[in-house]
Amino acid sequence: EVQLVQSGAEVKKPGESLKISCKGSGYSFTSYWIGWVRQMPGKGLEWMGIIYPGDSDTRYSPSFQGQVTISADKSISTAYLQWSSLKASDTAMYYCARWDSSGCGAFDIWGQGTMVTVSS
Amino acid sequence: SYELTQPPSVSVSPGQTARITCSGDALPKQYAYWYQQKPGQAPVLVIYKDSERPSGIPERFSGSSSGTTVTLTISGVQAEDEADYYCQSADSSGNWVFGGGTKLTVL
């Protein structure tokens, strides 16, 4: 079964750092881009950026450039999203999703989401 | 920045047809994609490349494109179709953009 499994919910304080993960299985992890999508409470979906685990080519949405870092470790089929200094406004659900760039062209497989709460 | 515009809400009775639109200047040149999101769940792809349906998605879901507007049509709406629906496309720089989402209510 093709799936993306994300790390568990996090509760952090402003100014703390955080790295959440997304592990792929059931397919060739290095052959598909992985994207990250933010959903703030009660709001819509926002594309943050994508990474190609095969060579770590990474692209960011202009809205998130410099705010987060996307990385991947292909040896363990895992992509990451990290913050160096969290803000209360980073409170949101974060989804990873597989981008089938050469097939349907869409984010065809989604992780279950990681809820990040930033509060003092 | 590039925007995709969706109506905030659409309401239909069971068995009727729901149409959700998404407008954007680049849509004549870029494919659109549609996702369904039910409360507490991750999004699910329901239409890709304007009008293609992934395997496992019911035939009552269809997509179409005309100029700067794409439309998701759900024929014979069922109670289980009540959800938020998001369109997605790319801007001229290749950045992905989502529409603001449309809440479909089945009366």
Interface residues (C-beta under 8 A of the other chain):
Chain A: G35 V37 G44 L45 E46 W47 I50 R59 S61 P62 S63 Y95 A97 C104 G105 A106 F107 D108 W110 G111 Q112 G113
Chain B: S1 Y31 Y33 Y35 Q37 A42 P43 V44 L45 Y48 K49 E52 P54 D84 Y86 Q88 G94 N95 W96 V97 F98 G99 G100 G101
